[in-house]
Each structure stands twice: as structure tokens, then as C-alpha cells.
Amino acid sequence: MIRILVTAMGGGGHGEQILKALRLAKNERYWIVGADANPACPQFDMVHERAVLPLASSPTYMDELFALIARHRIQVLFHGCEPELRLFARHRREIEEQGVFLPVNPTAVIDLCMDKEKTNRRLLELGFSAPRFAVVDATSDLAAIDWFPVVVKPSLGGGGSSNVYIARNAHELDGLAQFLNLGANDIKFFIQEYVGTPDAEYTVGVLHDMEGEYINAIAVKRSLTGQLSIRTSVANTTGRAELGPRLVISSGISQGEIDRFPIVSDQCRAIAMAIGARGPLNIQCRLVRGVVQVFEINPRFSGTTSLRAMVGYNEPDLLIRRHLLQEKLDVGFAYGKGLILRNLTEHYYG
């Protein structure tokens, strides 16, 4: 059996998604160790062996990780949160020297995608479309922003829609600057033009193997209805009717219609190839007049990994089969399609 460690699998993030996808794989080859910082992690019920690891910021994290790898003779390591993504990339050589397969993008790709300004500048350099943007670190910079509505988010970091806001006019932007202490403690804003409509938003997965060979692509056309899928929703008072009646920011919990959507996935495939992706990559975008407008790229497994696995597009399983089992995968293989919706599940511990 192939011995797998999935870290940070609690909290409903992509670690849990990887775990669910592995359990959906159509084989019984996987023996899974699940780790989390929470000793009461509900996902412990889904693994063969459980372990508690400290937060990735702990000075003892790597020592405890290597001890866990040795104890259980781990062959594959999946990270479940972005702090671990950065940490594993930094210690890639030491991890792989333990004989562990680490499906993590090159450090250059991670650094690019985790910096929103660098991502957008690189997209434009490569000839792709991106919404107008600016990075500001002082309130005096806000006067130059006159292309409302805008989305305001941290300039560094990945997805999940945390600390993301909409400003419909200069007054609201000034208020956000005061609320978020712009300029204090080196706080910077990434300000991006709000584009498109909520019914044309997609999360797109493009999968390459670890040698950079393209495998396949898939998309989820997001259903942005209800509290589970929406972080922020405000009336469109900007006078720009083409944006729809409401301005919406999705949450990190995606659901909706899964299909290939070639007009979207083909453009995202070109972007992934151009930036040098190796492994899983997720592109958050809206389709505007037939052109993909990218607002974020996450260089990791998606929060929809298990949804994709449900229709036969199982990225963790595919990478293991490609690299550990040396299977030849069919490029652009067929998979299912359909509507997948989510809800909350309760766990009772007496």
C-alpha cells in the first residue's frame, strides 16, 4: 500500500479536500495518515492513523514532520494549508531526500502566484488579460483610483476570500483605508477593478505532472447563491449596468456546475503553461465578453478537489499514479459533468 500523509486536513480547507479525493480514488492502495494542529479534528475519523502537528509557524514543525514521516514510512506528502505550502517548498530537497513524493509547484511559481501584484504584471507581460489594478501603501495614493467599483484585498497571500472588500466609490475606499489601517505596520492594499458578473465566475483547475507535461483541465462555474458561497454582496450603485444589480465576492467555498467549459479552460491552460506550472494550479476568474479575466491564481490543490474527483477528475490520485506507479495518463481524458452543491455536516462527540 502507498503510505500518504495529509497535513492541515481540518477546518474545511484544501487539506480536507485532498483527503476526500483520495478516499474517492477507485483503488484500495492508499494508507493515509492525517495530521492537524487541532487534536479534536473531525477529519481524524476519515484516516487510518491520526497525528497532531504544530502550526507551520512553530520552530519545531519540520522536526516533528520528519519524525512522523520516518515513523510511518511516508511515501507521499500533501500539504493542507498555504503556510505549509511555502514551508514544504523551502524544504523541498530535505523532504525528497527522505524518499517522499512532494507534489508542489516550483518555488518561482509559488512566489509569483502568492504576490498579486507580480501575478497581474506577469499576466500582462505574457499577453493575457487582467483587470486594472494598483498597489497602495498610503492614503495619499487613493486619489489616483477613479475606476470604481474596486475590490480591495491584501497584496500578499492566497485564496479563501479572507479580508476582501468591495468599494463602490472614493468615500467607501477612504473608509476601508481607515478601517484597515492602511500604511500602519507596512500594510499594503491590492486594489483591483471589479469586472464581470457573478453568473460568469469560474474556478479552473489545470493539472501538469511534475515534469511540466500537461494532463488535463476542469472548471467549476460557481453558483453564487446563499451564505455558504458568498462572502460579500452589495447593491450596484455605480451606474455600471453591465455589472448586474449586485456586486458579489465569492467565499472560499465553491459549488456549482462542473464541466470542461473549453472557452474558459483553454485560456487558463495557456496561462498555466506560460507561467511554468508543475503540479496542481487553480485560476479564479470571470468570463467577460469571451475573455478570461483572472483575479487570482492559487499554486496548489483547490477547495473543489473532491468535487472534481466526484466526476472522475481526481488530481491527487492522478499525480500518484503518474509518478509513483509510473502509469501513462491519457492527456485530456474524459470525465463527467453536472451540478454539485454543498452543505454543512455536524459531528457529535459525547
C-alpha positions in Angstrom: 0.0 0.0 0.0 1.1 3.5 -0.7 1.6 5.4 2.5 0.3 9.0 2.4 0.5 11.9 4.8 -2.1 14.7 4.5 -1.5 17.7 6.8 -3.8 20.5 7.9 -6.8 18.5 7.0 -9.2 20.2 9.4 -11.1 23.5 9.0 -12.7 22.7 5.7 -9.6 23.8 3.6 -7.9 22.1 0.7 -6.3 19.5 3.1 -9.7 18.1 3.7 -10.4 18.2 0.0 -7.3 16.2 -0.8 -8.3 13.6 1.9 -11.8 13.3 0.4 -10.4 12.9 -3.1 -8.0 10.1 -2.0 -10.9 8.3 -0.4 -12.8 8.5 -3.7 -10.0 7.0 -5.7 -11.0 3.7 -7.3 -8.4 1.6 -5.6 -7.6 0.4 -2.1 -3.8 1.1 -2.3 -3.8 4.2 -0.1 -3.0 4.1 3.6 -3.5 7.6 4.9 -2.0 9.4 7.9 -4.0 12.5 8.7 -2.4 15.4 10.7 -3.8 18.6 12.1 -2.9 21.1 14.8 -6.4 20.5 16.3 -6.4 17.4 18.5 -10.2 17.2 18.1 -10.1 17.5 14.3 -13.3 15.8 13.0 -11.5 14.5 9.9 -9.5 12.1 12.1 -12.4 9.8 11.6 -11.5 9.5 7.9 -7.9 8.3 8.1 -6.1 5.1 9.1 -3.7 6.9 11.5 -4.0 10.3 13.2 -1.3 12.7 14.3 -1.1 16.1 15.8 1.4 18.6 14.3 2.0 22.2 15.5 1.2 25.2 13.3 3.6 25.7 10.4 5.0 28.8 12.1 6.3 26.6 15.0 10.1 26.3 15.2 9.6 22.5 15.9 7.3 21.9 12.9 9.8 20.4 10.5 11.5 18.2 13.1 8.1 16.8 14.1 7.1 16.4 10.4 10.3 14.4 9.6 9.7 12.3 12.7 6.2 11.5 11.5 7.5 10.7 8.0 10.1 8.3 9.4 7.7 6.6 11.9 5.1 5.8 9.3 7.4 5.3 6.3 5.5 8.0 4.4 5.9 7.9 0.6 3.7 10.9 -0.4 3.2 14.2 1.4 0.3 16.6 0.7 0.1 20.0 2.3 -3.3 21.2 3.5 -2.7 25.0 4.0 -0.7 27.8 2.4 1.8 28.3 5.2 2.8 24.7 4.8 3.0 25.1 1.0 5.6 27.8 1.5 7.4 25.7 4.2 7.5 22.5 2.1 8.7 24.3 -0.9 11.5 25.8 1.1 12.5 22.3 2.4 11.8 20.5 -0.8 15.2 18.9 -1.1 15.2 17.6 2.5 11.7 16.2 2.1 12.5 14.5 -1.2 15.8 13.1 0.2 13.6 11.1 2.6 12.1 9.3 -0.5 8.9 11.3 -0.3 6.9 12.4 -3.4 6.0 16.1 -2.9 3.5 17.4 -5.5 4.3 21.1 -5.0 4.9 23.7 -7.7 8.3 25.2 -8.3 9.2 27.9 -5.8 9.3 30.5 -8.5 5.6 29.7 -9.4 4.6 29.8 -5.8 6.3 33.1 -5.2 4.7 34.6 -8.3 1.2 33.5 -7.6 1.2 34.4 -3.9 2.1 38.0 -4.8 -1.0 39.6 -6.5 0.9 42.5 -8.0 3.6 40.2 -9.5 0.9 37.9 -10.8 -1.0 40.6 -12.6 2.1 42.2 -14.0 3.3 38.9 -15.3 0.0 38.1 -16.9 0.1 41.4 -18.8 3.7 40.8 -19.8 2.7 37.4 -21.2 -0.1 39.0 -23.3 -3.1 37.8 -21.1 -5.9 40.0 -19.9 -6.1 41.1 -16.3 -8.4 43.7 -14.5 -6.9 47.1 -13.8 -5.0 47.2 -10.5 -2.9 49.2 -8.2 -0.9 48.6 -5.0 -1.1 51.3 -2.4 0.6 51.8 0.9 -0.5 55.3 1.9 -3.9 57.1 1.9 -2.4 59.7 -0.4 -2.3 57.0 -3.2 -6.0 56.5 -3.1 -6.8 59.8 -5.0 -5.5 58.1 -8.2 -8.2 55.4 -8.1 -11.0 56.5 -10.3 -12.2 53.3 -11.9 -14.9 52.1 -9.5 -16.1 49.7 -8.3 -13.0 48.1 -7.0 -12.1 45.0 -4.9 -9.7 45.6 -2.0 -7.6 42.7 -0.7 -4.2 42.0 0.9 -1.3 42.3 -1.6 0.3 39.1 -0.4 -1.2 35.6 0.2 -3.5 33.2 -1.5 -7.2 32.4 -1.8 -10.1 31.9 0.6 -11.5 35.4 0.1 -10.4 36.5 3.6 -10.1 40.2 4.2 -11.6 41.1 0.8 -13.9 44.0 0.4 -15.8 46.0 -2.3 -15.6 49.8 -2.6 -18.2 51.4 -4.9 -16.8 54.9 -4.7 -14.0 57.0 -3.3 -15.8 57.6 0.0 -16.1 53.9 0.7 -12.5 53.3 -0.3 -11.3 56.0 2.1 -13.4 54.4 4.9 -11.8 51.0 4.2 -8.4 52.6 4.4 -9.1 53.9 7.8 -10.8 50.7 9.0 -7.9 48.5 7.8 -5.1 51.0 9.0 -3.6 51.5 5.5 0.1 52.4 5.9 0.4 51.1 9.5 2.8 48.3 10.0 3.7 48.2 6.3 0.1 47.3 5.4 -0.5 47.5 1.6 -3.7 47.2 -0.4 -4.0 45.4 -3.7 -6.9 47.3 -5.4 -8.4 45.6 -8.4 -11.1 46.7 -10.8 -14.3 44.7 -10.2 -15.2 43.0 -13.5 -17.9 40.8 -14.9 -21.0 39.4 -13.3 -21.4 36.7 -10.6 -23.0 34.3 -13.1 -19.8 34.2 -15.1 -17.3 33.3 -12.4 -15.2 30.2 -12.6 -12.6 28.3 -10.6 -10.4 26.4 -13.1 -8.0 23.6 -12.4 -5.1 23.0 -14.7 -3.0 19.9 -14.0 0.5 19.3 -15.1 2.7 16.5 -13.9 5.9 17.4 -12.0 7.9 17.4 -15.2 5.7 20.1 -16.7 3.7 17.8 -19.1 0.1 18.8 -19.4 -2.5 16.3 -18.2 -6.0 18.0 -18.2 -8.2 20.9 -17.2 -11.6 21.3 -15.5 -13.8 24.2 -14.4 -16.5 24.9 -11.9 -19.0 27.6 -12.9 -19.7 28.9 -9.5 -23.2 29.1 -8.1 -23.1 32.3 -6.1 -26.3 32.0 -4.0 -26.7 31.7 -0.3 -24.4 32.4 2.6 -22.1 29.4 2.0 -20.9 30.7 -1.3 -21.0 34.5 -0.8 -18.6 36.5 1.3 -19.9 40.0 0.3 -22.9 41.2 -1.7 -23.8 44.8 -2.1 -26.2 46.7 -4.4 -24.6 48.0 -7.6 -25.0 51.8 -7.1 -22.2 52.7 -9.5 -24.3 53.3 -12.6 -22.5 50.5 -14.5 -25.4 48.3 -15.5 -23.2 45.8 -17.3 -22.0 44.6 -13.8 -25.5 43.4 -12.8 -27.8 44.5 -10.0 -25.5 43.3 -7.2 -21.7 43.2 -6.7 -20.6 39.9 -5.3 -17.4 38.4 -3.8 -17.4 34.7 -3.5 -16.4 32.9 -0.4 -13.7 30.2 -0.4 -16.4 27.5 -0.6 -17.1 26.9 -4.2 -20.0 24.9 -5.6 -21.8 24.8 -8.9 -21.7 23.3 -12.4 -18.7 21.2 -13.3 -17.7 20.7 -16.9 -14.8 21.4 -19.3 -16.1 24.8 -20.4 -13.4 24.9 -23.1 -13.7 28.7 -23.8 -12.6 29.2 -20.2 -10.3 26.2 -19.5 -8.4 26.5 -22.8 -7.4 30.1 -21.9 -6.5 29.0 -18.4 -4.4 26.2 -19.8 -2.4 28.7 -21.8 -1.8 30.8 -18.7 -0.7 27.8 -16.6 1.8 26.7 -19.2 3.1 30.2 -19.7 4.0 30.7 -16.0 5.6 27.2 -15.8 3.2 25.3 -13.6 4.2 21.8 -12.4 1.6 20.1 -10.4 -1.8 21.5 -9.4 -2.8 25.1 -10.3 -6.1 26.9 -9.8 -7.2 30.1 -11.6 -10.0 32.2 -10.2 -11.6 34.3 -13.0 -14.7 35.7 -14.7 -15.5 35.4 -18.3 -16.1 38.9 -19.8 -17.1 39.2 -23.5 -15.4 35.8 -24.2 -12.1 36.7 -22.5 -11.0 35.3 -19.2 -10.2 38.0 -16.6 -8.0 36.5 -13.9 -8.3 37.9 -10.4 -6.3 35.2 -8.5 -4.0 32.2 -9.2 -3.5 29.6 -6.4 -0.5 27.4 -7.0 -1.9 24.4 -5.1 -4.8 21.9 -4.9 -8.2 23.5 -4.9 -11.0 23.9 -2.5 -13.0 22.0 -5.1 -10.6 19.0 -5.3 -13.2 16.5 -4.0 -15.9 17.9 -6.2 -13.7 17.3 -9.2 -12.9 13.8 -8.0 -16.6 13.0 -7.9 -16.8 13.4 -11.7 -13.6 11.4 -12.3 -11.0 14.1 -12.2 -9.0 13.1 -9.2 -5.8 15.2 -9.1 -4.1 13.7 -6.0 -4.7 10.2 -7.4 -3.6 11.2 -10.9 -0.3 12.5 -9.7 0.4 9.4 -7.6 -0.4 7.1 -10.5 1.8 9.2 -12.8 4.9 9.4 -10.6 4.8 6.6 -8.1 3.0 3.9 -10.2 4.5 5.1 -13.5 1.2 4.9 -15.3 0.7 6.6 -18.6 -2.1 9.0 -18.3 -4.4 10.0 -21.3 -3.9 13.7 -21.9 -7.3 15.5 -21.8 -9.1 12.3 -20.7 -12.9 12.4 -20.5 -14.7 13.0 -17.2 -18.2 13.6 -16.0 -20.1 16.8 -15.6 -23.0 18.1 -13.6 -24.2 20.2 -10.7 -22.6 19.7 -7.3 -23.8 21.5 -4.3 -22.5 21.6 -0.7 -23.9 21.9 2.8 -22.6 21.7 6.4 -22.1 18.4 8.3 -22.3 18.1 12.0 -20.1 15.9 14.2 -21.3 14.9 17.7 -18.7 13.7 20.3 -20.4 12.6 23.6 
